[in-house]
């Protein structure tokens, strides 16, 4: 049956719908709209960039649920610092 699901894409569609529903529920429970989450992401990028070099285009901010707890999860890739010779 898994072969049939891969061909028809039903499993993918179901997983996608589940993820969308979780996102909606998370936003409802935290009263955090996508616009607020995006503003928070922009502010975090601005503040962190003052101290370390990051890749702003690859930053991912999300709200994760673990049981009854909710967590703000930030994936912020750091740019590699080039070493200078002679120091």
PyMOL Python script that loads the backbone (N, CA, C, O; Angstrom):
from pymol import cmd

cmd.read_pdbstr("""\
ATOM      1  N   UNK A   1       0.812  -1.189   0.000  1.00  0.00           N
ATOM      2  CA  UNK A   1       0.000   0.000   0.000  1.00  0.00           C
ATOM      3  C   UNK A   1       0.862   1.263   0.000  1.00  0.00           C
ATOM      4  O   UNK A   1       0.452   2.283  -0.554  1.00  0.00           O
ATOM      5  N   UNK A   2       2.047   1.213   0.611  1.00  0.00           N
ATOM      6  CA  UNK A   2       2.901   2.401   0.647  1.00  0.00           C
ATOM      7  C   UNK A   2       3.363   2.803  -0.753  1.00  0.00           C
ATOM      8  O   UNK A   2       3.539   3.988  -1.034  1.00  0.00           O
ATOM      9  N   UNK A   3       3.560   1.822  -1.627  1.00  0.00           N
ATOM     10  CA  UNK A   3       3.932   2.127  -3.003  1.00  0.00           C
ATOM     11  C   UNK A   3       2.814   2.921  -3.677  1.00  0.00           C
ATOM     12  O   UNK A   3       3.081   3.901  -4.373  1.00  0.00           O
ATOM     13  N   UNK A   4       1.558   2.498  -3.471  1.00  0.00           N
ATOM     14  CA  UNK A   4       0.412   3.195  -4.031  1.00  0.00           C
ATOM     15  C   UNK A   4       0.337   4.624  -3.491  1.00  0.00           C
ATOM     16  O   UNK A   4       0.053   5.556  -4.244  1.00  0.00           O
ATOM     17  N   UNK A   5       0.585   4.799  -2.210  1.00  0.00           N
ATOM     18  CA  UNK A   5       0.552   6.132  -1.602  1.00  0.00           C
ATOM     19  C   UNK A   5       1.636   7.035  -2.187  1.00  0.00           C
ATOM     20  O   UNK A   5       1.403   8.223  -2.411  1.00  0.00           O
ATOM     21  N   UNK A   6       2.811   6.477  -2.431  1.00  0.00           N
ATOM     22  CA  UNK A   6       3.879   7.286  -3.021  1.00  0.00           C
ATOM     23  C   UNK A   6       3.526   7.727  -4.427  1.00  0.00           C
ATOM     24  O   UNK A   6       3.837   8.852  -4.820  1.00  0.00           O
ATOM     25  N   UNK A   7       2.880   6.858  -5.189  1.00  0.00           N
ATOM     26  CA  UNK A   7       2.512   7.195  -6.563  1.00  0.00           C
ATOM     27  C   UNK A   7       1.420   8.263  -6.579  1.00  0.00           C
ATOM     28  O   UNK A   7       1.511   9.239  -7.325  1.00  0.00           O
ATOM     29  N   UNK A   8       0.409   8.079  -5.771  1.00  0.00           N
ATOM     30  CA  UNK A   8      -0.723   9.009  -5.794  1.00  0.00           C
ATOM     31  C   UNK A   8      -0.458  10.270  -4.994  1.00  0.00           C
ATOM     32  O   UNK A   8      -1.135  11.279  -5.191  1.00  0.00           O
ATOM     33  N   UNK A   9       0.519  10.231  -4.093  1.00  0.00           N
ATOM     34  CA  UNK A   9       0.846  11.410  -3.301  1.00  0.00           C
ATOM     35  C   UNK A   9      -0.097  11.649  -2.141  1.00  0.00           C
ATOM     36  O   UNK A   9      -0.046  12.714  -1.525  1.00  0.00           O
ATOM     37  N   UNK A  10      -0.961  10.689  -1.821  1.00  0.00           N
ATOM     38  CA  UNK A  10      -1.930  10.874  -0.740  1.00  0.00           C
ATOM     39  C   UNK A  10      -1.243  11.052   0.602  1.00  0.00           C
ATOM     40  O   UNK A  10      -1.673  11.873   1.413  1.00  0.00           O
ATOM     41  N   UNK A  11      -0.194  10.305   0.846  1.00  0.00           N
ATOM     42  CA  UNK A  11       0.506  10.411   2.118  1.00  0.00           C
ATOM     43  C   UNK A  11       1.117  11.804   2.252  1.00  0.00           C
ATOM     44  O   UNK A  11       1.066  12.404   3.326  1.00  0.00           O
ATOM     45  N   UNK A  12       1.685  12.311   1.181  1.00  0.00           N
ATOM     46  CA  UNK A  12       2.270  13.642   1.192  1.00  0.00           C
ATOM     47  C   UNK A  12       1.211  14.695   1.485  1.00  0.00           C
ATOM     48  O   UNK A  12       1.436  15.618   2.268  1.00  0.00           O
ATOM     49  N   UNK A  13       0.071  14.549   0.858  1.00  0.00           N
ATOM     50  CA  UNK A  13      -1.016  15.496   1.039  1.00  0.00           C
ATOM     51  C   UNK A  13      -1.528  15.456   2.474  1.00  0.00           C
ATOM     52  O   UNK A  13      -1.795  16.502   3.066  1.00  0.00           O
ATOM     53  N   UNK A  14      -1.666  14.274   3.028  1.00  0.00           N
ATOM     54  CA  UNK A  14      -2.134  14.129   4.403  1.00  0.00           C
ATOM     55  C   UNK A  14      -1.129  14.736   5.372  1.00  0.00           C
ATOM     56  O   UNK A  14      -1.517  15.415   6.322  1.00  0.00           O
ATOM     57  N   UNK A  15       0.145  14.500   5.143  1.00  0.00           N
ATOM     58  CA  UNK A  15       1.185  15.059   6.015  1.00  0.00           C
ATOM     59  C   UNK A  15       1.192  16.578   5.923  1.00  0.00           C
ATOM     60  O   UNK A  15       1.338  17.262   6.936  1.00  0.00           O
ATOM     61  N   UNK A  16       1.040  17.096   4.739  1.00  0.00           N
ATOM     62  CA  UNK A  16       0.998  18.540   4.538  1.00  0.00           C
ATOM     63  C   UNK A  16      -0.199  19.155   5.253  1.00  0.00           C
ATOM     64  O   UNK A  16      -0.076  20.205   5.885  1.00  0.00           O
ATOM     65  N   UNK A  17      -1.348  18.509   5.155  1.00  0.00           N
ATOM     66  CA  UNK A  17      -2.548  19.005   5.831  1.00  0.00           C
ATOM     67  C   UNK A  17      -2.367  18.970   7.340  1.00  0.00           C
ATOM     68  O   UNK A  17      -2.797  19.889   8.038  1.00  0.00           O
ATOM     69  N   UNK A  18      -1.739  17.926   7.846  1.00  0.00           N
ATOM     70  CA  UNK A  18      -1.490  17.807   9.288  1.00  0.00           C
ATOM     71  C   UNK A  18      -0.583  18.938   9.767  1.00  0.00           C
ATOM     72  O   UNK A  18      -0.835  19.541  10.810  1.00  0.00           O
ATOM     73  N   UNK A  19       0.471  19.223   9.006  1.00  0.00           N
ATOM     74  CA  UNK A  19       1.388  20.297   9.383  1.00  0.00           C
ATOM     75  C   UNK A  19       0.703  21.654   9.363  1.00  0.00           C
ATOM     76  O   UNK A  19       0.941  22.483  10.242  1.00  0.00           O
ATOM     77  N   UNK A  20      -0.155  21.890   8.359  1.00  0.00           N
ATOM     78  CA  UNK A  20      -0.896  23.156   8.295  1.00  0.00           C
ATOM     79  C   UNK A  20      -1.839  23.298   9.488  1.00  0.00           C
ATOM     80  O   UNK A  20      -1.954  24.377  10.069  1.00  0.00           O
ATOM     81  N   UNK A  21      -2.510  22.207   9.850  1.00  0.00           N
ATOM     82  CA  UNK A  21      -3.420  22.237  10.990  1.00  0.00           C
ATOM     83  C   UNK A  21      -2.660  22.510  12.284  1.00  0.00           C
ATOM     84  O   UNK A  21      -3.126  23.285  13.119  1.00  0.00           O
ATOM     85  N   UNK A  22      -1.504  21.889  12.459  1.00  0.00           N
ATOM     86  CA  UNK A  22      -0.700  22.133  13.652  1.00  0.00           C
ATOM     87  C   UNK A  22      -0.274  23.591  13.723  1.00  0.00           C
ATOM     88  O   UNK A  22      -0.269  24.184  14.802  1.00  0.00           O
ATOM     89  N   UNK A  23       0.081  24.171  12.588  1.00  0.00           N
ATOM     90  CA  UNK A  23       0.478  25.570  12.551  1.00  0.00           C
ATOM     91  C   UNK A  23      -0.688  26.472  12.951  1.00  0.00           C
ATOM     92  O   UNK A  23      -0.513  27.414  13.725  1.00  0.00           O
ATOM     93  N   UNK A  24      -1.866  26.184  12.427  1.00  0.00           N
ATOM     94  CA  UNK A  24      -3.052  26.974  12.771  1.00  0.00           C
ATOM     95  C   UNK A  24      -3.361  26.854  14.254  1.00  0.00           C
ATOM     96  O   UNK A  24      -3.638  27.859  14.908  1.00  0.00           O
ATOM     97  N   UNK A  25      -3.319  25.642  14.797  1.00  0.00           N
ATOM     98  CA  UNK A  25      -3.585  25.442  16.220  1.00  0.00           C
ATOM     99  C   UNK A  25      -2.560  26.148  17.090  1.00  0.00           C
ATOM    100  O   UNK A  25      -2.911  26.735  18.114  1.00  0.00           O
ATOM    101  N   UNK A  26      -1.307  26.095  16.696  1.00  0.00           N
ATOM    102  CA  UNK A  26      -0.256  26.770  17.450  1.00  0.00           C
ATOM    103  C   UNK A  26      -0.488  28.267  17.465  1.00  0.00           C
ATOM    104  O   UNK A  26      -0.362  28.903  18.511  1.00  0.00           O
ATOM    105  N   UNK A  27      -0.825  28.835  16.322  1.00  0.00           N
ATOM    106  CA  UNK A  27      -1.084  30.270  16.259  1.00  0.00           C
ATOM    107  C   UNK A  27      -2.298  30.641  17.095  1.00  0.00           C
ATOM    108  O   UNK A  27      -2.312  31.690  17.738  1.00  0.00           O
ATOM    109  N   UNK A  28      -3.322  29.786  17.091  1.00  0.00           N
ATOM    110  CA  UNK A  28      -4.511  30.050  17.894  1.00  0.00           C
ATOM    111  C   UNK A  28      -4.194  30.027  19.386  1.00  0.00           C
ATOM    112  O   UNK A  28      -4.687  30.866  20.140  1.00  0.00           O
ATOM    113  N   UNK A  29      -3.390  29.090  19.805  1.00  0.00           N
ATOM    114  CA  UNK A  29      -3.090  28.937  21.232  1.00  0.00           C
ATOM    115  C   UNK A  29      -2.147  30.010  21.743  1.00  0.00           C
ATOM    116  O   UNK A  29      -2.226  30.396  22.909  1.00  0.00           O
ATOM    117  N   UNK A  30      -1.269  30.490  20.902  1.00  0.00           N
ATOM    118  CA  UNK A  30      -0.294  31.493  21.346  1.00  0.00           C
ATOM    119  C   UNK A  30      -0.730  32.904  21.020  1.00  0.00           C
ATOM    120  O   UNK A  30      -0.082  33.865  21.434  1.00  0.00           O
ATOM    121  N   UNK A  31      -1.819  33.042  20.285  1.00  0.00           N
ATOM    122  CA  UNK A  31      -2.267  34.353  19.811  1.00  0.00           C
ATOM    123  C   UNK A  31      -1.172  35.057  19.021  1.00  0.00           C
ATOM    124  O   UNK A  31      -1.077  36.284  19.031  1.00  0.00           O
ATOM    125  N   UNK A  32      -0.345  34.268  18.337  1.00  0.00           N
ATOM    126  CA  UNK A  32       0.748  34.810  17.541  1.00  0.00           C
ATOM    127  C   UNK A  32       0.403  34.621  16.070  1.00  0.00           C
ATOM    128  O   UNK A  32       0.427  33.502  15.559  1.00  0.00           O
ATOM    129  N   UNK A  33       0.086  35.707  15.401  1.00  0.00           N
ATOM    130  CA  UNK A  33      -0.257  35.632  13.983  1.00  0.00           C
ATOM    131  C   UNK A  33       1.019  35.437  13.159  1.00  0.00           C
ATOM    132  O   UNK A  33       2.117  35.692  13.655  1.00  0.00           O
ATOM    133  N   UNK A  34       0.889  34.994  11.927  1.00  0.00           N
ATOM    134  CA  UNK A  34       2.070  34.878  11.070  1.00  0.00           C
ATOM    135  C   UNK A  34       2.804  36.213  10.920  1.00  0.00           C
ATOM    136  O   UNK A  34       4.028  36.230  10.790  1.00  0.00           O
ATOM    137  N   UNK A  35       2.076  37.324  10.937  1.00  0.00           N
ATOM    138  CA  UNK A  35       2.720  38.639  10.831  1.00  0.00           C
ATOM    139  C   UNK A  35       3.580  38.923  12.057  1.00  0.00           C
ATOM    140  O   UNK A  35       4.679  39.464  11.935  1.00  0.00           O
ATOM    141  N   UNK A  36       3.084  38.560  13.233  1.00  0.00           N
ATOM    142  CA  UNK A  36       3.855  38.762  14.469  1.00  0.00           C
ATOM    143  C   UNK A  36       5.097  37.881  14.458  1.00  0.00           C
ATOM    144  O   UNK A  36       6.180  38.321  14.843  1.00  0.00           O
ATOM    145  N   UNK A  37       4.938  36.639  14.016  1.00  0.00           N
ATOM    146  CA  UNK A  37       6.077  35.723  13.931  1.00  0.00           C
ATOM    147  C   UNK A  37       7.131  36.259  12.963  1.00  0.00           C
ATOM    148  O   UNK A  37       8.328  36.164  13.235  1.00  0.00           O
ATOM    149  N   UNK A  38       6.698  36.818  11.844  1.00  0.00           N
ATOM    150  CA  UNK A  38       7.628  37.393  10.861  1.00  0.00           C
ATOM    151  C   UNK A  38       8.333  38.623  11.431  1.00  0.00           C
ATOM    152  O   UNK A  38       9.529  38.809  11.206  1.00  0.00           O
ATOM    153  N   UNK A  39       7.599  39.467  12.171  1.00  0.00           N
ATOM    154  CA  UNK A  39       8.209  40.645  12.799  1.00  0.00           C
ATOM    155  C   UNK A  39       9.233  40.218  13.837  1.00  0.00           C
ATOM    156  O   UNK A  39      10.300  40.822  13.941  1.00  0.00           O
ATOM    157  N   UNK A  40       8.921  39.184  14.603  1.00  0.00           N
ATOM    158  CA  UNK A  40       9.850  38.658  15.598  1.00  0.00           C
ATOM    159  C   UNK A  40      11.112  38.149  14.916  1.00  0.00           C
ATOM    160  O   UNK A  40      12.221  38.387  15.394  1.00  0.00           O
ATOM    161  N   UNK A  41      10.944  37.453  13.804  1.00  0.00           N
ATOM    162  CA  UNK A  41      12.088  36.942  13.039  1.00  0.00           C
ATOM    163  C   UNK A  41      12.973  38.095  12.576  1.00  0.00           C
ATOM    164  O   UNK A  41      14.195  38.032  12.710  1.00  0.00           O
ATOM    165  N   UNK A  42      12.361  39.152  12.031  1.00  0.00           N
ATOM    166  CA  UNK A  42      13.132  40.302  11.549  1.00  0.00           C
ATOM    167  C   UNK A  42      13.909  40.969  12.680  1.00  0.00           C
ATOM    168  O   UNK A  42      15.068  41.346  12.505  1.00  0.00           O
ATOM    169  N   UNK A  43      13.270  41.114  13.839  1.00  0.00           N
ATOM    170  CA  UNK A  43      13.944  41.738  14.973  1.00  0.00           C
ATOM    171  C   UNK A  43      15.082  40.869  15.490  1.00  0.00           C
ATOM    172  O   UNK A  43      16.147  41.385  15.831  1.00  0.00           O
ATOM    173  N   UNK A  44      14.872  39.559  15.553  1.00  0.00           N
ATOM    174  CA  UNK A  44      15.939  38.658  15.996  1.00  0.00           C
ATOM    175  C   UNK A  44      17.136  38.733  15.054  1.00  0.00           C
ATOM    176  O   UNK A  44      18.283  38.778  15.499  1.00  0.00           O
ATOM    177  N   UNK A  45      16.864  38.747  13.754  1.00  0.00           N
ATOM    178  CA  UNK A  45      17.948  38.852  12.776  1.00  0.00           C
ATOM    179  C   UNK A  45      18.720  40.151  12.983  1.00  0.00           C
ATOM    180  O   UNK A  45      19.951  40.155  12.963  1.00  0.00           O
ATOM    181  N   UNK A  46      18.007  41.239  13.179  1.00  0.00           N
ATOM    182  CA  UNK A  46      18.647  42.545  13.370  1.00  0.00           C
ATOM    183  C   UNK A  46      19.544  42.551  14.608  1.00  0.00           C
ATOM    184  O   UNK A  46      20.686  43.006  14.546  1.00  0.00           O
ATOM    185  N   UNK A  47      19.034  42.050  15.722  1.00  0.00           N
ATOM    186  CA  UNK A  47      19.790  42.078  16.974  1.00  0.00           C
ATOM    187  C   UNK A  47      20.989  41.139  16.925  1.00  0.00           C
ATOM    188  O   UNK A  47      22.094  41.524  17.309  1.00  0.00           O
ATOM    189  N   UNK A  48      20.783  39.914  16.457  1.00  0.00           N
ATOM    190  CA  UNK A  48      21.873  38.944  16.421  1.00  0.00           C
ATOM    191  C   UNK A  48      22.959  39.380  15.444  1.00  0.00           C
ATOM    192  O   UNK A  48      24.142  39.138  15.682  1.00  0.00           O
ATOM    193  N   UNK A  49      22.562  40.025  14.341  1.00  0.00           N
ATOM    194  CA  UNK A  49      23.530  40.487  13.340  1.00  0.00           C
ATOM    195  C   UNK A  49      24.473  41.552  13.894  1.00  0.00           C
ATOM    196  O   UNK A  49      25.566  41.749  13.362  1.00  0.00           O
ATOM    197  N   UNK A  50      24.067  42.226  14.938  1.00  0.00           N
ATOM    198  CA  UNK A  50      24.953  43.226  15.565  1.00  0.00           C
ATOM    199  C   UNK A  50      26.168  42.579  16.215  1.00  0.00           C
ATOM    200  O   UNK A  50      27.210  43.217  16.363  1.00  0.00           O
ATOM    201  N   UNK A  51      26.034  41.316  16.601  1.00  0.00           N
ATOM    202  CA  UNK A  51      27.092  40.661  17.361  1.00  0.00           C
ATOM    203  C   UNK A  51      27.847  39.597  16.585  1.00  0.00           C
ATOM    204  O   UNK A  51      29.053  39.430  16.772  1.00  0.00           O
ATOM    205  N   UNK A  52      27.149  38.875  15.716  1.00  0.00           N
ATOM    206  CA  UNK A  52      27.793  37.829  14.921  1.00  0.00           C
ATOM    207  C   UNK A  52      27.257  37.864  13.497  1.00  0.00           C
ATOM    208  O   UNK A  52      26.149  38.340  13.251  1.00  0.00           O
ATOM    209  N   UNK A  53      28.043  37.362  12.575  1.00  0.00           N
ATOM    210  CA  UNK A  53      27.628  37.338  11.167  1.00  0.00           C
ATOM    211  C   UNK A  53      26.774  36.101  10.919  1.00  0.00           C
ATOM    212  O   UNK A  53      27.206  34.974  11.165  1.00  0.00           O
ATOM    213  N   UNK A  54      25.558  36.325  10.430  1.00  0.00           N
ATOM    214  CA  UNK A  54      24.636  35.228  10.147  1.00  0.00           C
ATOM    215  C   UNK A  54      24.164  35.307   8.702  1.00  0.00           C
ATOM    216  O   UNK A  54      24.411  36.290   8.004  1.00  0.00           O
ATOM    217  N   UNK A  55      23.485  34.257   8.270  1.00  0.00           N
ATOM    218  CA  UNK A  55      22.888  34.228   6.934  1.00  0.00           C
ATOM    219  C   UNK A  55      21.393  34.509   7.088  1.00  0.00           C
ATOM    220  O   UNK A  55      20.623  33.581   7.338  1.00  0.00           O
ATOM    221  N   UNK A  56      20.962  35.773   6.944  1.00  0.00           N
ATOM    222  CA  UNK A  56      19.562  36.129   7.189  1.00  0.00           C
ATOM    223  C   UNK A  56      18.566  35.408   6.293  1.00  0.00           C
ATOM    224  O   UNK A  56      17.422  35.189   6.693  1.00  0.00           O
ATOM    225  N   UNK A  57      18.981  35.034   5.084  1.00  0.00           N
ATOM    226  CA  UNK A  57      18.050  34.368   4.167  1.00  0.00           C
ATOM    227  C   UNK A  57      17.756  32.923   4.583  1.00  0.00           C
ATOM    228  O   UNK A  57      16.778  32.334   4.122  1.00  0.00           O
ATOM    229  N   UNK A  58      18.592  32.355   5.445  1.00  0.00           N
ATOM    230  CA  UNK A  58      18.414  30.963   5.851  1.00  0.00           C
ATOM    231  C   UNK A  58      17.838  30.826   7.264  1.00  0.00           C
ATOM    232  O   UNK A  58      17.707  29.710   7.768  1.00  0.00           O
ATOM    233  N   UNK A  59      17.496  31.938   7.905  1.00  0.00           N
ATOM    234  CA  UNK A  59      16.951  31.896   9.263  1.00  0.00           C
ATOM    235  C   UNK A  59      15.541  31.321   9.231  1.00  0.00           C
ATOM    236  O   UNK A  59      14.724  31.691   8.388  1.00  0.00           O
ATOM    237  N   UNK A  60      15.269  30.416  10.160  1.00  0.00           N
ATOM    238  CA  UNK A  60      13.952  29.807  10.263  1.00  0.00           C
ATOM    239  C   UNK A  60      13.483  29.907  11.720  1.00  0.00           C
ATOM    240  O   UNK A  60      14.132  29.380  12.624  1.00  0.00           O
ATOM    241  N   UNK A  61      12.360  30.582  11.938  1.00  0.00           N
ATOM    242  CA  UNK A  61      11.781  30.735  13.265  1.00  0.00           C
ATOM    243  C   UNK A  61      10.428  30.037  13.252  1.00  0.00           C
ATOM    244  O   UNK A  61       9.633  30.234  12.332  1.00  0.00           O
ATOM    245  N   UNK A  62      10.163  29.218  14.271  1.00  0.00           N
ATOM    246  CA  UNK A  62       8.903  28.481  14.307  1.00  0.00           C
ATOM    247  C   UNK A  62       8.488  28.271  15.758  1.00  0.00           C
ATOM    248  O   UNK A  62       9.292  28.430  16.677  1.00  0.00           O
ATOM    249  N   UNK A  63       7.245  27.917  15.946  1.00  0.00           N
ATOM    250  CA  UNK A  63       6.726  27.577  17.260  1.00  0.00           C
ATOM    251  C   UNK A  63       6.484  26.078  17.257  1.00  0.00           C
ATOM    252  O   UNK A  63       5.754  25.564  16.410  1.00  0.00           O
ATOM    253  N   UNK A  64       7.102  25.370  18.212  1.00  0.00           N
ATOM    254  CA  UNK A  64       6.964  23.917  18.290  1.00  0.00           C
ATOM    255  C   UNK A  64       6.196  23.544  19.549  1.00  0.00           C
ATOM    256  O   UNK A  64       6.315  24.194  20.587  1.00  0.00           O
ATOM    257  N   UNK A  65       5.418  22.499  19.435  1.00  0.00           N
ATOM    258  CA  UNK A  65       4.657  22.006  20.580  1.00  0.00           C
ATOM    259  C   UNK A  65       5.257  20.704  21.078  1.00  0.00           C
ATOM    260  O   UNK A  65       5.591  19.820  20.289  1.00  0.00           O
ATOM    261  N   UNK A  66       5.390  20.594  22.378  1.00  0.00           N
ATOM    262  CA  UNK A  66       5.821  19.354  23.020  1.00  0.00           C
ATOM    263  C   UNK A  66       4.861  19.120  24.174  1.00  0.00           C
ATOM    264  O   UNK A  66       5.015  19.699  25.249  1.00  0.00           O
ATOM    265  N   UNK A  67       3.882  18.278  23.948  1.00  0.00           N
ATOM    266  CA  UNK A  67       2.857  18.067  24.966  1.00  0.00           C
ATOM    267  C   UNK A  67       2.064  19.339  25.151  1.00  0.00           C
ATOM    268  O   UNK A  67       1.480  19.854  24.198  1.00  0.00           O
ATOM    269  N   UNK A  68       2.037  19.853  26.370  1.00  0.00           N
ATOM    270  CA  UNK A  68       1.321  21.100  26.649  1.00  0.00           C
ATOM    271  C   UNK A  68       2.227  22.321  26.544  1.00  0.00           C
ATOM    272  O   UNK A  68       1.751  23.454  26.630  1.00  0.00           O
ATOM    273  N   UNK A  69       3.510  22.106  26.361  1.00  0.00           N
ATOM    274  CA  UNK A  69       4.463  23.218  26.254  1.00  0.00           C
ATOM    275  C   UNK A  69       4.612  23.671  24.813  1.00  0.00           C
ATOM    276  O   UNK A  69       4.486  22.882  23.876  1.00  0.00           O
ATOM    277  N   UNK A  70       4.878  24.935  24.661  1.00  0.00           N
ATOM    278  CA  UNK A  70       5.183  25.484  23.344  1.00  0.00           C
ATOM    279  C   UNK A  70       6.538  26.162  23.425  1.00  0.00           C
ATOM    280  O   UNK A  70       6.876  26.793  24.426  1.00  0.00           O
ATOM    281  N   UNK A  71       7.303  26.022  22.363  1.00  0.00           N
ATOM    282  CA  UNK A  71       8.650  26.586  22.327  1.00  0.00           C
ATOM    283  C   UNK A  71       8.845  27.385  21.048  1.00  0.00           C
ATOM    284  O   UNK A  71       8.357  27.018  19.980  1.00  0.00           O
ATOM    285  N   UNK A  72       9.555  28.462  21.182  1.00  0.00           N
ATOM    286  CA  UNK A  72       9.973  29.221  20.018  1.00  0.00           C
ATOM    287  C   UNK A  72      11.307  28.625  19.589  1.00  0.00           C
ATOM    288  O   UNK A  72      12.276  28.640  20.348  1.00  0.00           O
ATOM    289  N   UNK A  73      11.349  28.104  18.380  1.00  0.00           N
ATOM    290  CA  UNK A  73      12.538  27.432  17.879  1.00  0.00           C
ATOM    291  C   UNK A  73      13.160  28.299  16.795  1.00  0.00           C
ATOM    292  O   UNK A  73      12.502  28.656  15.818  1.00  0.00           O
ATOM    293  N   UNK A  74      14.425  28.631  16.973  1.00  0.00           N
ATOM    294  CA  UNK A  74      15.130  29.467  16.008  1.00  0.00           C
ATOM    295  C   UNK A  74      16.316  28.689  15.432  1.00  0.00           C
ATOM    296  O   UNK A  74      17.190  28.233  16.169  1.00  0.00           O
ATOM    297  N   UNK A  75      16.329  28.548  14.124  1.00  0.00           N
ATOM    298  CA  UNK A  75      17.449  27.936  13.411  1.00  0.00           C
ATOM    299  C   UNK A  75      18.154  29.067  12.678  1.00  0.00           C
ATOM    300  O   UNK A  75      17.661  29.564  11.665  1.00  0.00           O
ATOM    301  N   UNK A  76      19.319  29.475  13.199  1.00  0.00           N
ATOM    302  CA  UNK A  76      20.029  30.641  12.665  1.00  0.00           C
ATOM    303  C   UNK A  76      21.431  30.215  12.241  1.00  0.00           C
ATOM    304  O   UNK A  76      22.330  30.110  13.075  1.00  0.00           O
ATOM    305  N   UNK A  77      21.617  29.971  10.945  1.00  0.00           N
ATOM    306  CA  UNK A  77      22.937  29.548  10.465  1.00  0.00           C
ATOM    307  C   UNK A  77      23.962  30.683  10.587  1.00  0.00           C
ATOM    308  O   UNK A  77      23.703  31.815  10.180  1.00  0.00           O
ATOM    309  N   UNK A  78      25.113  30.361  11.149  1.00  0.00           N
ATOM    310  CA  UNK A  78      26.198  31.323  11.271  1.00  0.00           C
ATOM    311  C   UNK A  78      27.074  31.247  10.038  1.00  0.00           C
ATOM    312  O   UNK A  78      27.298  30.170   9.487  1.00  0.00           O
ATOM    313  N   UNK A  79      27.568  32.401   9.606  1.00  0.00           N
ATOM    314  CA  UNK A  79      28.498  32.415   8.478  1.00  0.00           C
ATOM    315  C   UNK A  79      29.889  32.094   9.011  1.00  0.00           C
ATOM    316  O   UNK A  79      30.277  32.532  10.094  1.00  0.00           O
ATOM    317  N   UNK A  80      30.618  31.328   8.232  1.00  0.00           N
ATOM    318  CA  UNK A  80      31.975  30.958   8.629  1.00  0.00           C
ATOM    319  C   UNK A  80      32.868  32.189   8.565  1.00  0.00           C
ATOM    320  O   UNK A  80      32.855  32.935   7.586  1.00  0.00           O
ATOM    321  N   UNK A  81      33.622  32.382   9.595  1.00  0.00           N
ATOM    322  CA  UNK A  81      34.537  33.511   9.633  1.00  0.00           C
ATOM    323  C   UNK A  81      35.831  33.091   8.957  1.00  0.00           C
ATOM    324  O   UNK A  81      36.401  32.048   9.274  1.00  0.00           O
ATOM    325  N   UNK A  82      36.289  33.915   8.021  1.00  0.00           N
ATOM    326  CA  UNK A  82      37.527  33.595   7.328  1.00  0.00           C
ATOM    327  C   UNK A  82      38.692  33.981   8.218  1.00  0.00           C
ATOM    328  O   UNK A  82      38.693  35.046   8.835  1.00  0.00           O
ATOM    329  N   UNK A  83      39.670  33.118   8.277  1.00  0.00           N
ATOM    330  CA  UNK A  83      40.844  33.362   9.113  1.00  0.00           C
ATOM    331  C   UNK A  83      41.836  34.220   8.349  1.00  0.00           C
ATOM    332  O   UNK A  83      42.079  34.007   7.161  1.00  0.00           O
ATOM    333  N   UNK A  84      42.391  35.170   9.032  1.00  0.00           N
ATOM    334  CA  UNK A  84      43.389  36.036   8.412  1.00  0.00           C
ATOM    335  C   UNK A  84      44.770  35.588   8.853  1.00  0.00           C
ATOM    336  O   UNK A  84      45.013  35.343  10.035  1.00  0.00           O
ATOM    337  N   UNK A  85      45.663  35.485   7.896  1.00  0.00           N
ATOM    338  CA  UNK A  85      47.043  35.063   8.208  1.00  0.00           C
ATOM    339  C   UNK A  85      47.847  36.232   8.719  1.00  0.00           C
ATOM    340  O   UNK A  85      47.565  37.387   8.398  1.00  0.00           O
ATOM    341  N   UNK A  86      48.839  35.929   9.509  1.00  0.00           N
ATOM    342  CA  UNK A  86      49.744  36.952   9.979  1.00  0.00           C
ATOM    343  C   UNK A  86      49.318  37.587  11.299  1.00  0.00           C
ATOM    344  O   UNK A  86      49.938  38.550  11.751  1.00  0.00           O
ATOM    345  N   UNK A  87      48.320  37.085  11.889  1.00  0.00           N
ATOM    346  CA  UNK A  87      47.887  37.625  13.188  1.00  0.00           C
ATOM    347  C   UNK A  87      48.355  36.795  14.302  1.00  0.00           C
ATOM    348  O   UNK A  87      48.080  37.105  15.461  1.00  0.00           O
TER     349      UNK A  87
END
""", "prot")
cmd.dss("prot")
cmd.show_as("cartoon", "prot")
cmd.util.cbc("prot")
cmd.orient("prot")
